Amino acid sequence: MSVRQQTIAHEAAFEGVGLHTGDAVRLRFVPAEAGTGIRFRRTDLPGAPEVPATLESVAATDRNTTLAVGDARVATVEHVLAAVTACEIDNLIIEMDAGEVPIGDGSFAPFFDVLHRAGVEEQDMPARILELQDTVRASGPAGSTYVAVPDDAYRIATTIEFQHPLIRRQFGAYHVTREEFAAELSGARTFGFLRDAEALRERGLVKGVSFENAVILDDEGVASGELRWADEFVRHKAGDVIGDLALIGRRLRAQVIANRPSHAGNVALACAIAQSTTKSTNGAPIVDINKIMQHLPHRYPMLLVDRIIDFEAGKRIVGIKNVTINEPFFQGHYPGHPIMPGVLIIEAMAQVGGLLIMDTIENIEDKVVYFMSMDGVKWRRPVTPGDQIRFEVEMLQVRRQVCRMRGIGYVDGQIAAEAEFMAAIMDR
């Protein structure tokens, strides 16, 4: 039996202050439908814009991981995302009335405990699992290095090194399960050095730091109380890696070896892992335009897919559309200021989805796919000549001859459009 997606069974909330902004913030966890993924919702901004917890949303990695879509930003997401990962929650709305996730006591425990009490609810859709096939390497600033290797579970081994008598060189290895996360990582707090405090405040950071929400170190030892473990530092760094890798958007099956990890390095590894799944073994497109024309009935000027670069049978597909000034619609659509019509962006997304459906059909030559409805259609940014749209479409549900899919189109890592589709497979 396949592993199913999960959301929380009940709403839950948590309040606190932001580590860097010092702003008061109320965070609320809200159940989400299958296929939604993890999304932050800024309820304090007009229209309550959402920021997906994806690599495409990463805006900054200095001292924390910040996500943004347009003017909507969400800072210090790594602690809550680590807890979400440990609880194996696939779909969740995280509402916030300010721009930074509350720090709590500086550990992952406040979020893990709240989510644990909220419970989980299994959903009628297979979980998206990324099983690493090959070794992946990455590096980041200040000597961060990473290796990820195939494994049948999610494991992490972390080494850190600081010139401080309480830290020096520390190593920890952990199996990323709900139980081990709760026992070994959840309570590990973020840490910092008194000698760095003034310079960080001049940069507008650590405004919310106190002895109650971080381990503060002076030159000799701890200035803010007692450690929870002698190696609390490496445990927290391991949790940060888990939180940042959550931006891949799938449950990970791999062993991750992180040496001197940083947020920038963690995100670099996440990108390398994600990219390793979007290439065929020789780096060529999985499906080129000639093969696309064998499966789709469309022809110029209505064939809007150039190639397929990733494919999981019956689950997920990634297609590319290169937008050029030679497109015929640019002759009449906003002459002098060419913008790709929104309806054609959605049509291109639907064609990518059609290719995903076609793979599930027997006697394909006798069938045709008709799209029945679209829901939640949103255009986030204009698409202009020279852009490349990356369409990611996943299957949400298949019942008899009717399919439900969700698609997102990205340009330069930013969401350009998104929609859900219903389609029927009919005889020609």
ABEGO torsion letter per residue (X at the ends): XBBBBBBBABBBBBBEBBAAAGBBBBBBBBBBBBGAEBBBBBAABBGGBBBBBBAAABABABGBBBBBBEABBBBGAAAAAAAAAAAGBABBBBBBABABBBAEAGBAAAAAAAAAAAEBBBBBBBBBBBBBABBBBBBBBGGBBBBBBBBABBBBBBBBBBBBAAAEBBBBBBBBBAAAAAAAAAABBBBBBAAAAAAAAAAGBGAABBAAABBBBBAABBAAEBBABAAAAAAAAAAAAAAAAAAAGBBBBBBBBBBGBBAAAAAAAAAAAAAAAABBAAGBBABBAAAAAAABABBOAABABABBABBBBGABBBBBBBBBAABAAAAABGBGBBBBBAAAAAAAAAAAAAAAAAAABBGAAABBBBBABBBGBBBABBBBBGBBBBBBBBBABBBEABBBBBBBBBBGGBBABBBBBBBBBBBX
